[in-house]
């Protein structure tokens, strides 16, 4: 009998959680001899997608995981507990100059052009069926404000900058200091298809290579990442 390894078990957790089968997810999770940050992230993300954070408070998770889940689900209680989110930062190199973007950044020399491009991208993406994933916004704000906040994520600013400043067909390469959120993941996939660009994003855990609307992942990845 083959001994299950951590990567395989994490892949199963991610698969069941993405399908909303949390009973199966918990069975795999509880059978694991070892767990890492990928294990915790996958199972908490599964509960948050279903809006079932309350189930995570029955001694099945560490308090850290529960707090993160509350934050992802937009619950203000997490912010009241003193949890600080690391600011997302995306960098892109263009003509041997590194450009750095934070969420909502407006001090870049091309900020006006970037935000005009973002508006055009939003129109094109919605025509292609894009729906903003508002669970990616941690703040307790209105639905419209959440959508606006999503458009200003650092990764999207970097993508817009790359589209403006490179020739058609040139790959867009971005480096992130934290894991890419689901919404930016979905946008990058659509951008690669609609604008016929390769979009390569290296985040905290892996490298995401989008091409023609499909995804290839290198690094520690789960088998359902290309379905996100």
N, C-alpha and C positions, 0 to 999 in steps of 0.2 A: 504494500500500500504506500502511495506517495504521501509524504508528510507535507501538509499545506504550508506554504510560505507566506510571509507577511504581505508581499506585493499581490499575490493571488487573492488573499483574503480581503485586502483593501479594495481590490477590483470588484469582488462580489458585493461588498458593502455598498460601494458606489453604484453598482448596477441595480441592486434591489431598492436602494434609497431613491434613485432617479425614477424608478418605476412606481414609487409610492408604496412598495411592499415592505412596510416597516417591521412587521412580525418576522419576516425572513431576515431582514437586516439585523435585527437584534439577536437572532439565533446565531448568526455568524459572528457578530461582535462579541457576544458573551462567551463563545467557544474559543476565542483567540487567547493564546498564551502570552503574546506580546502585542501591544498597540502603540502606534505612533501618532504624530499630528495629523497625518492623512486619514487615519482611522477615525479619529475624533471629528475632524472637519466633515468627512463624508456623512457620518450618521447625524450630526447636528444639522447639517444642511438639508438632509432628508426631512427631518422634523419641521424645520422652518418653512420649507416649501409647502408643507401641508398645513401650516399654521398650528402645529401641535406641540408647541414649546412646553406646555404644561406637563406633557408626558415625560419630558426630560428631567423633571424635578423629583422623580421617585427613586432616588439613590442609584440611578443607572449611569449618571454622568458626574464628572467633577464639577464643582461650582464654576470653574473657569469656563468650561464648555457651555454650561447653561447660560452664563452671562453673555458669552459671544453669540449664542443662539438668540437671546433676547434682543441684542443689538441688531442682528441681521434682520430680525422680524419687526424692527421699528418700534420696539417697546422702550419708553423713556426710563423705565426702572433701571436699565443697565447703565445709562449715562449717569443716573443719580448715585451709582455705587462707586464712582470715581474711576471708571475704566476709560483709558485714553487710547484712541485709535491712531496707529502710525499713519502719518500723511502719505498718501500715494504719490509717487514721483515717477515720471516717465521721461526718458532721455532718447534723443534721436540725433544721429550724426548726419550733417549735410555739408558737403564741400569742405570736409575736414574740420568742421566746427561742431561742437556738441551743444545741442539745445535742450534745455531742461524745462519740464512743465509740471506744475502742481495743479490740482483740481481748481477750476475757476480762475486760473492764472490769466492776468490781463496786462502784464508789464512787458511782454515780448514786443519787439519792434514790429512784428506782423500781426499783432493781436486782432486788429480790425478785420484783416483778410481771413484770419483763422476762424473767427466767429461767423463771418459770412459763409465760409465754406461749411462750417458745422450745420448751419441752417439748411443749406442746400443738401447736405448729406442726410439730414433728418427727413427731409421731404422724399428723397430718393429711397431711403430705407423703408419708410412707411408704405410707399407704393409697392415695395417688394415683400410686404407682409411683416415687417419688423414691429414688435410690440415691446416697449420699454419694460424691463424687469425691475419694478420699483422696490422689490425686496433687497436690491443692492444698495439702497439708500438707508443709512443708519439713523437719520434724523427724524424727529417727530414733527413733520411739516405736511402741508396739504399735498394732494395728489399731483396737482400741476407743478408745484414747487419741486416735488421729487423728480418729475420728468425733466425739468430744467436742470436740476442738479446732475442727473445722469449724463446729459449732453456735455457737461463741463468736466467730466472725469479726465484725469491727466492723459490716459491712454488715447482717448478720442481727440484731444487737442493735438497730441503728437501725430496721430494718423492724418488729421486735417492738414497739419503743417507739412507732412511728407507728401501728400497729394498735391499741394500747391507748389512745392519747390523741387519736384523731380519730374522727369519726363515720363510719358506713358510707358508702361511695361517695366519700369524700374521697381525693384523690390523695396518695400518699406520695412525697416528694421528698427525695433523699439526695445529698450531695456527698462524693466520695471523693478522697483525695490520691494514690492509686495506681490502677493498672488493676484492675478488678474480676476476681476469680478465676472460673474456670469453675463452681465449685460454687455460689457466691453468685448467679451468672448464672442457673443452673438453678432455684435456690430463688425468686428474684425472679419468674421466669416463672410458676412454679406458684402463688405467692402471689397474683399478679394474677388468676389464673383461679379459685382456690379461694375467695378472700375478696372477689372482685369489686371489686378496687381497681386503679387505675392506679399503677404503681410506676415512678418516674422517677429514674434514677441517673446522675449525671454523674461520670465518673471522669477519669483523667489524659489520656485520648485521645479520648473521645467521650461522647455522651449516649445512654443506653439507655432506651427508653420501652416499658414492658411494659403490655399491656392485653388482658384476656380470654385470657391464655396465649400471646399473640403478641408480636412485638417489632418496633419501629421504631427505627432508629438514625440519629442525626444526627452530623455530624462525619466524620472520616476512618474509614471502616469497610470491612470486607470482605464479600463477597456471601454468605459462609456463617455470619456471626455469628448469624443468626436460627435456625440449625440446632444451635447449641451447647446 
